[in-house]
Amino acid sequence: MKQPAVLVVEDEPAIAELIAVNLRHNGFQPTVAPDGQVAQREIDAVLPDLVLLDWMLPGESGLTLARRWRNDPRTKAVPIIMLTARGDEADRVAGLDAGADDYMAKPFSTKEMLARIRAVLRRRAPEQGAVTLEIGRLKLDTATHRVSYAEQALKLGPTEFKLLQYLMSHAERVHSRGQLLDKVWGDHVFIEERTVDVHIKRLREALGEAAAMVETVRGAGYRLSAQPAPATVALRG
């Protein structure tokens, strides 16, 4: 079985080596890049299965790199976990908004790092079987990873796609943040419920005219509805 390739973008040699050693001992194939230029060369040569990306780097920051890779069709789907000493909520949200799939504040344990990596890789694994879902004028195709509304193509990030796929598969049902974490992000306990709100916001932005279909049910969670509530009702949670 192929060992998952992990690109470790970290400018502190001791931390980079510690991460790489632990990855090797746990069935991963790490490559270390000390800055954005080297990281870009590595990605240009071979796409990794996942990137561990430090926020603070010499030259281009991790946020800049994450945004660039998310906007490049070739690297758009590569999972990114942001590593940083910055731990407050605003920084976590900034990292997620830049395209990171998850966020780890230093210092972190080896067990936490491995659990997060495995969870991100699990939820990025291809779904078994092709399915086309249609709710009203909203259409999602799991085989081609395409989403459209009223025949107009929409651009969704990988996590937003999986979130929409789950909501469309269980339309009209209310899902708590905890349920969405379990079903969309997997069974690891490190992601906070705030993460769901961030991705719901990004999903709505990507859906454009169809944004109102993703409803906030106050005190309960979210649901996708073919007949959303009237515009006079506050929808954003």
N, C-alpha and C positions, 0 to 999 in steps of 0.2 A: 504494500500500500504506500502510495506517495506521501512523503512527509510534507505538511503544509509549509510553504515558504513565507517567512515573516521578515519584512524590511524594518529594521530598528533605526529610526532617525533620532540620534541622541548625541549631543556634542561633549558630554562628560564621559571620558573613557572608562572610568571605574563603573559607572552606572550601566553604560552600554555593554561592557563585558559581563557584568553580573546578569543582566537580562539575557544576553546571548547564551551564556552557560546554562541557565535554567531552562531556556527554550530547547536547547540541544538535548538536555537530559530528559525532556518530557515529550519527545517525538516531533519537534519542529525543526525546520532548517532556517536558521537566522542569517541575515546579512546586515552588517552595520554600516551606516552612513553618518558621518559627523556633521554634515550641513546639507542645505538644500540642493546645492549644485551636485554633490555626489549622489544624493538621493534621487535626483532627477535622472542622472546617468544610469543608475541601477534600474529604475522603473522603465526607462527607454529601452534598456537591454532585455529585461525579463519582468513581466508583471508578477508581483508577489500575490499570495493569497490574502495577505493582510498587512497593514502598515501600523507600527507603533510609532507615533509621531510626537516628538517633544515640541511644546509650544515655543519656548525661548531657544532660538538657534542663532548662530552667527550669520549675518546676511539676512536672507529671507526668513520670516517667522513661520512657525508651523501653521498658523492660521492662513497665511498667504499660500502656502503649499497646498493645504487642504482645499481651499477654494479653487485653485488652479486645476487640481486633479479631478475635482467634482465637475468642472466645466469642460473637461476633455473627454470626448466619447470613449476613448480607449481606456481611461483610468476611472471613469465615472462609477463603476460598480465595485471597485476595490475597497474592501472595508478599512476604515481608519479608526484607531483608538488614540485619542489625544492624551499625552502625558504632560503634566504640568505641576508646578509648585503653587499655582494660583488655584485656590479652592472655593472661592465664593460663588454664589449662584449666578451672578452676572457673567463671570468668566466661563462657567459651565455652559450657560446658554449660548454665549458667543462661540464656543467651540462646536456645539451642536449645529448652530446656524451656519457655521463655515463648512459643514458637511461631515463632521465626525459622527461615527456611529455610537461611540461611547467615550467616556472621559474618566481618567484616573488621576487623582491628586497625589503627588509625592508627599511623604514616602508611602509606598504600597507594598503589600506582602506578595511573595511569589504565588501563593495560593489564589489570591485575589486576581492577579494578573492572568494566570492560566485560566481561571474560571471565566473571566471576561472575554478572553480570546476565543475560548471554545464556544461560549454563548453567541458571540458575534458570527463566528463561522457557521454555527448551526442554523442561525436564522437567515444566513445568506445562501444556505444550501438550496439547490434547485428543487422546486416542488415536484412531486410525483404526478405525472399526468397533466395534460393540457386542459384548461377549463376556460370557457368564455362566460363572463358574468355580465348581465345587463339589468340595470335598475333605471327605469325611465329612459332618459336619453344618455345616461352614463354607461359606458361599456369598458370592460377590462378583459384583456386577453393574457392569460398566464403563459401561453406558449411563446408569444412574441414580446411580452412585457410592454404592451402598448395600452394606453388609456385614451379614450376619446369622450367628448361630450358634444352632442348634436353634430356628430361626424367631424368635429374639429379635434385634432390631436392635442394631447396635454403632456407636459413634461413633468414627471415625478421622480424624486430620488428613490433609491432602493427601499429605504425604510418606509417612506410614505406609500410606495406601491404595496408593500406587504400589509401595511395598516389598512389601506383602502380595500385590498383583497379580503381581509378578514371581515371588515365592516360590511362589505357587499355580500359576502357569503352568509352573513347573519343579519340581513337587513331588518329594520324596524325593531330590533331588540336593543335594549339599553345595556351597555357594557361599562363597568366601573374601570377606573384607571388601573387598579390591581389586576383585573381580568385581562385587560389589554396588554399589560406588561407580561403576564404569563403566556398569553397566546401569540403575541407578536414578537416580543423580545426573548422569550424563552424562560427557562426556570432558574435563572441566576438572580440573586437577591440584591445586587449592588446598585442597579439603576433606580433612581428615585422616581416617584410618581410624577414629579414636575416634568420629567422627560416626555411623558405622554402629551402634556399640554403643548410643549414645544413642537412636537411632530404633528399634532392636530392643527396647530397654527400654520405650519409649513404646508400641510396637506390642503388646507382651505385656500391658501394663497395659490397653490398649483392648480386647484380645480377651477378657479376663476368664477364663471357664471354658475357653476354647480356647487360652489362653496356652501350654500345654505342647506344642501342635502345632509351635511355633517352637522348634526344638532347637538347642542349642549343641554343635557337634562340636569338641571340644577340639583345638587346634592346627591346625584346618582352616577353620572358619567356622560357617555356619548352614545349616539346612535346614528345610523345612516337611514334616511327616510326618502322614499320616492316622492312624497308630498310633504316637503318641509313646512315648518311653522311659518305663519305670516311674518313679513319683514319687520313688523312692529315689535315682535318678540326678540329680546336680546339673545343672540345665538353664540356669541363668543364667550368661552369660559376661561 
